[in-house]
Amino acid sequence: MIHLSALSAAKPDRPTVLTVGAFDGVHLGHQALIRDMSAYARANGMRSAVLTFYPHPSVVLNGRRPSFYIYRPVEKLQVFETLGLDLAITEPFSLALSKVSATEFVAQLQRTLNLRVLWLGADFALGHAREGSVPWLQKHGQTAGYKVHTYMPLEVAGTVVSSSRVRTALARGDLAEVRICLGQNLRVPGKVITGKGRGRTIGIPTANLEIWDERAYPANGVYAVFAWAKGRWHPAVANLGMRPTFEPQASALTIEAHLLDFTEDLYGDNLILSFAARLRPEQKFSGVTELCAQIDRDIQQARQLLANEDLPCPPSAEFTS
């Protein structure tokens, strides 16, 4: 798969079947559409392509949203790689781009990609003020020389799979729902930074993670996770929250992980957490003794849960850099 950082870098050297969208999370609905589109393109001797955007259009149009993105752009690309695509384009989204008319935008797609077929969800629209709805594109394509294929949304458990559904599930810590939509456990990468060392003083050292503040993450609480460190997955317990036992006035979220039976130094390393199950919500304890007793129970529960889980697939090199 070739990746381009702008639509203007594409060449119209092959007729192209294209889908367009933000594709945050590349959930199972996205995967089904792209996989089927890629197969259609191969069967018809055409190139398959995705045009996606960063920043997310809604972030540009509605303002910055902390904890919004399910995936970084590089993570989207890794999933795209598995779906048989020939070309992925990450177009920078801006207010200026949002004002481009549907007619002009489609003309650019035709000039740069030799567009022949658009694969789109039924509620898709492009161009200024969402002028280019599916009915508009179908009519316009009759004279402009491209076709429109509409793809029905994927439903699981009677509900359409969507990025919004994933974010809602994350907000309540429902990892099973997240896995249903994404087709895998949520992964959150971060860099190990120096913390206050409290975990080590109570015999439970933790790796404190600095993560992208625009990344979506689960609700505050304690989780059974796998941690990718030193080239392999390790069972671990992760805490997301404000450390109310030690810092009752804290206002900044902390993410820390205790890797089970692990003693190596991780400072400065990039770590990835693959969230398997929520053990409990965050809570305040009367003191260190009560906290340590609960952490011991959390560790034992995590051991049992993770022993019955398959190890996640290893991350690509881009995830660990």
C-alpha positions as CSV (number, residue, x, y, z in Angstrom):
1,M,0.0,0.0,0.0
2,I,1.2,3.5,-0.9
3,H,0.6,6.3,1.5
4,L,0.4,10.0,0.4
5,S,0.2,12.9,2.7
6,A,-2.0,15.0,0.4
7,L,-4.4,14.5,-2.5
8,S,-2.4,16.8,-4.7
9,A,0.4,14.2,-4.6
10,A,-1.7,11.5,-6.3
11,K,-1.4,10.6,-10.0
12,P,-4.3,9.7,-12.3
13,D,-2.3,6.9,-13.9
14,R,-4.9,4.2,-13.0
15,P,-8.7,4.2,-12.8
16,T,-9.6,4.3,-9.2
17,V,-12.3,3.0,-6.9
18,L,-12.4,5.4,-3.9
19,T,-13.9,5.7,-0.5
20,V,-13.8,8.9,1.6
21,G,-14.1,9.5,5.3
22,A,-12.5,10.2,8.7
23,F,-12.3,6.5,9.5
24,D,-11.3,7.1,13.1
25,G,-10.8,3.8,14.8
26,V,-11.2,1.9,11.5
27,H,-14.0,-0.1,13.1
28,L,-15.5,-3.3,11.7
29,G,-17.9,-1.4,9.5
30,H,-15.1,0.6,8.0
31,Q,-13.1,-2.6,7.6
32,A,-15.9,-4.4,5.8
33,L,-16.5,-1.5,3.4
34,I,-12.8,-1.1,2.5
35,R,-12.1,-4.9,2.2
36,D,-15.1,-5.3,-0.2
37,M,-14.2,-2.2,-2.1
38,S,-10.6,-3.5,-2.5
39,A,-11.8,-6.9,-3.8
40,Y,-14.2,-5.1,-6.3
41,A,-11.3,-2.9,-7.6
42,R,-9.0,-6.0,-8.1
43,A,-11.8,-7.9,-9.9
44,N,-12.3,-4.9,-12.2
45,G,-8.7,-4.1,-12.9
46,M,-8.8,-0.8,-11.0
47,R,-6.9,0.8,-8.1
48,S,-8.4,0.8,-4.6
49,A,-7.9,4.0,-2.5
50,V,-9.0,5.6,0.7
51,L,-9.1,9.4,1.2
52,T,-9.0,10.2,4.9
53,F,-8.4,13.4,6.9
54,Y,-6.4,14.7,9.7
55,P,-7.3,16.7,11.8
56,H,-10.8,15.2,12.0
57,P,-13.2,17.5,10.2
58,S,-15.4,17.8,13.3
59,V,-12.4,18.9,15.4
60,V,-11.7,21.7,12.9
61,L,-15.3,22.7,12.5
62,N,-16.4,22.4,16.1
63,G,-13.3,23.1,18.1
64,R,-10.6,21.0,19.8
65,R,-11.9,18.0,21.8
66,P,-9.6,16.4,24.4
67,S,-9.8,12.6,24.5
68,F,-11.5,12.4,21.1
69,Y,-9.3,10.4,18.7
70,I,-9.5,6.6,18.8
71,Y,-6.5,6.2,16.6
72,R,-3.5,8.2,15.6
73,P,-3.1,8.6,11.8
74,V,-0.3,6.0,11.8
75,E,-2.6,3.5,13.5
76,K,-5.3,4.0,10.9
77,L,-2.6,3.2,8.2
78,Q,-1.6,0.0,9.9
79,V,-5.2,-1.3,9.7
80,F,-5.6,0.0,6.1
81,E,-2.5,-2.2,5.3
82,T,-4.4,-5.3,6.2
83,L,-7.5,-4.6,4.0
84,G,-6.0,-5.0,0.5
85,L,-5.8,-1.3,-0.3
86,D,-3.5,0.0,-3.0
87,L,-3.4,3.6,-1.9
88,A,-4.2,5.6,1.2
89,I,-4.2,9.4,1.3
90,T,-4.3,11.5,4.5
91,E,-5.5,15.0,3.4
92,P,-4.9,17.8,5.9
93,F,-8.4,19.1,6.8
94,S,-8.9,22.9,7.2
95,L,-11.6,25.5,7.2
96,A,-10.6,26.4,3.6
97,L,-11.1,22.8,2.5
98,S,-14.5,22.8,4.3
99,K,-15.6,25.6,2.0
100,V,-14.8,23.8,-1.3
101,S,-18.0,23.0,-3.2
102,A,-19.0,19.5,-3.9
103,T,-18.6,20.0,-7.7
104,E,-15.0,21.4,-7.3
105,F,-14.0,18.6,-4.8
106,V,-15.2,15.8,-7.1
107,A,-13.5,17.5,-10.0
108,Q,-10.2,17.4,-8.0
109,L,-10.8,13.7,-7.3
110,Q,-11.2,13.0,-11.0
111,R,-8.1,15.0,-11.9
112,T,-5.8,13.5,-9.3
113,L,-7.1,9.9,-9.1
114,N,-8.9,9.1,-12.4
115,L,-12.0,8.5,-10.2
116,R,-14.4,5.8,-11.7
117,V,-16.4,4.6,-8.7
118,L,-17.1,6.0,-5.2
119,W,-17.9,3.6,-2.4
120,L,-19.9,5.4,0.3
121,G,-22.1,4.9,3.3
122,A,-25.8,5.9,2.6
123,D,-25.5,9.0,4.9
124,F,-22.2,10.3,3.4
125,A,-21.9,13.8,2.1
126,L,-18.9,15.9,0.9
127,G,-18.3,19.5,0.0
128,H,-19.4,22.8,1.5
129,A,-22.5,22.5,3.8
130,R,-22.6,18.8,2.9
131,E,-23.9,19.6,-0.5
132,G,-22.6,16.4,-2.1
133,S,-25.0,13.9,-0.6
134,V,-25.3,10.4,-2.0
135,P,-28.3,11.3,-4.2
136,W,-26.4,14.4,-5.4
137,L,-23.3,12.4,-6.2
138,Q,-25.4,9.7,-8.0
139,K,-27.0,12.4,-10.3
140,H,-23.7,14.3,-10.8
141,G,-21.8,11.1,-11.6
142,Q,-24.1,10.4,-14.5
143,T,-22.7,13.3,-16.4
144,A,-19.3,13.6,-14.8
145,G,-18.4,10.0,-15.6
146,Y,-18.2,8.1,-12.3
147,K,-20.5,5.7,-10.5
148,V,-21.6,5.6,-6.8
149,H,-21.9,2.4,-4.9
150,T,-23.7,2.7,-1.5
151,Y,-22.6,0.4,1.3
152,M,-25.0,-0.5,4.1
153,P,-23.8,0.1,7.7
154,L,-22.7,-2.9,9.7
155,E,-24.9,-3.8,12.7
156,V,-23.8,-5.8,15.7
157,A,-26.2,-6.6,18.5
158,G,-28.9,-4.6,16.6
159,T,-26.9,-1.4,16.6
160,V,-24.9,0.2,13.9
161,V,-21.1,0.1,14.5
162,S,-19.7,3.6,14.5
163,S,-16.8,5.7,15.9
164,S,-19.4,7.4,18.2
165,R,-20.5,4.1,19.5
166,V,-16.8,3.3,20.4
167,R,-16.3,6.6,22.2
168,T,-19.5,6.2,24.2
169,A,-18.4,2.7,25.2
170,L,-15.0,4.0,26.3
171,A,-16.6,6.7,28.4
172,R,-18.3,4.1,30.5
173,G,-15.4,1.7,30.5
174,D,-17.2,-1.0,28.5
175,L,-14.3,-2.7,26.9
176,A,-16.4,-5.6,25.6
177,E,-18.4,-3.2,23.5
178,V,-15.2,-1.5,22.2
179,R,-13.8,-4.9,21.2
180,I,-17.1,-5.7,19.4
181,C,-16.8,-2.6,17.3
182,L,-13.0,-2.5,16.7
183,G,-12.5,-6.2,16.2
184,Q,-9.6,-6.1,18.8
185,N,-8.8,-4.7,22.2
186,L,-8.3,-0.9,22.5
187,R,-4.6,0.0,22.4
188,V,-3.2,3.1,24.0
189,P,0.5,3.9,23.4
190,G,2.5,6.3,25.6
191,K,6.0,7.2,26.7
192,V,7.2,6.1,30.2
193,I,8.0,9.1,32.2
194,T,9.3,9.7,35.7
195,G,6.5,9.7,38.3
196,K,6.6,10.3,42.0
197,G,7.8,6.8,42.8
198,R,5.0,6.0,45.2
199,G,4.4,2.6,43.6
200,R,8.0,1.5,44.2
201,T,7.9,2.6,47.9
202,I,4.9,0.3,48.5
203,G,6.5,-2.6,46.6
204,I,4.3,-2.2,43.5
205,P,6.3,-0.2,40.9
206,T,4.4,1.3,38.1
207,A,5.3,2.7,34.7
208,N,3.7,6.2,34.4
209,L,2.6,7.0,30.8
210,E,2.5,10.2,29.0
211,I,-0.1,9.9,26.3
212,W,-1.5,12.2,23.6
213,D,-4.1,14.3,25.3
214,E,-6.5,14.1,22.3
215,R,-6.6,10.3,22.4
216,A,-9.8,8.6,23.6
217,Y,-9.2,6.3,26.6
218,P,-11.4,4.3,28.9
219,A,-13.2,5.7,32.0
220,N,-11.3,6.1,35.2
221,G,-10.7,2.8,36.9
222,V,-8.4,-0.3,37.2
223,Y,-8.0,-2.6,34.2
224,A,-6.4,-5.9,33.3
225,V,-4.1,-5.2,30.3
226,F,-1.3,-6.5,28.3
227,A,1.7,-4.1,28.1
228,W,4.0,-4.2,25.1
229,A,7.5,-3.6,26.5
230,K,11.0,-4.8,25.5
231,G,9.7,-6.5,22.4
232,R,6.9,-8.6,23.9
233,W,3.5,-8.5,25.7
234,H,3.4,-8.7,29.5
235,P,0.4,-9.2,31.7
236,A,-0.2,-6.0,33.7
237,V,-2.7,-4.0,35.7
238,A,-3.3,-0.4,34.7
239,N,-4.8,2.4,36.7
240,L,-6.5,5.4,35.0
241,G,-7.5,8.3,37.2
242,M,-6.6,10.9,39.8
243,R,-4.9,8.8,42.6
244,P,-7.5,10.0,45.1
245,T,-5.8,8.1,48.0
246,F,-2.6,10.1,47.6
247,E,-3.8,13.2,45.8
248,P,-7.3,14.1,46.8
249,Q,-7.1,17.5,45.1
250,A,-5.5,16.2,41.8
251,S,-6.9,17.6,38.6
252,A,-4.8,15.8,36.0
253,L,-5.4,12.3,34.8
254,T,-2.6,9.8,35.3
255,I,-2.1,6.5,33.5
256,E,0.2,4.0,35.1
257,A,0.8,0.3,34.7
258,H,2.2,-2.4,36.9
259,L,3.8,-5.1,34.8
260,L,3.5,-8.5,36.5
261,D,6.7,-10.3,37.3
262,F,8.7,-7.6,35.5
263,T,11.8,-5.9,36.9
264,E,13.5,-4.1,33.9
265,D,13.9,-0.3,33.6
266,L,11.4,1.3,31.3
267,Y,12.1,5.0,31.7
268,G,12.0,6.7,28.3
269,D,10.6,3.7,26.5
270,N,7.5,3.6,24.4
271,L,4.8,1.4,26.0
272,I,1.5,0.1,24.5
273,L,-1.4,-0.9,26.7
274,S,-3.9,-3.4,25.2
275,F,-7.0,-3.2,27.4
276,A,-8.6,-6.6,28.1
277,A,-11.1,-6.0,31.0
278,R,-12.2,-3.4,33.5
279,L,-11.6,-4.7,37.1
280,R,-13.3,-1.9,39.1
281,P,-13.9,1.9,39.1
282,E,-11.4,4.2,40.8
283,Q,-11.9,4.6,44.5
284,K,-10.4,6.4,47.5
285,F,-9.0,4.2,50.3
286,S,-8.4,5.1,54.0
287,G,-4.7,4.6,53.7
288,V,-1.8,2.7,52.1
289,T,-2.6,-0.6,53.9
290,E,-6.1,-0.7,52.5
291,L,-4.9,0.4,49.1
292,C,-2.2,-2.3,48.9
293,A,-4.7,-5.0,49.9
294,Q,-7.0,-4.0,47.1
295,I,-4.1,-3.8,44.6
296,D,-3.1,-7.4,45.6
297,R,-6.7,-8.5,44.8
298,D,-6.6,-6.6,41.5
299,I,-3.3,-8.3,40.5
300,Q,-4.7,-11.8,41.3
301,Q,-7.9,-11.1,39.3
302,A,-5.9,-9.7,36.4
303,R,-3.7,-12.8,36.4
304,Q,-6.7,-15.1,36.2
305,L,-8.4,-13.0,33.4
306,L,-5.3,-12.6,31.3
307,A,-4.3,-16.3,31.6
308,N,-7.4,-17.0,29.5
309,E,-6.8,-14.3,27.0
310,D,-5.0,-14.7,23.7
311,L,-2.0,-12.5,23.4
312,P,-2.6,-9.5,21.0
313,C,-0.9,-9.4,17.7
314,P,2.5,-7.6,17.9
315,P,2.4,-3.9,17.0
316,S,4.1,-2.7,13.9
317,A,7.4,-0.8,14.1
318,E,5.5,2.5,13.7
319,F,3.6,1.9,16.9
320,T,6.7,1.5,19.0
321,S,8.7,4.4,17.6
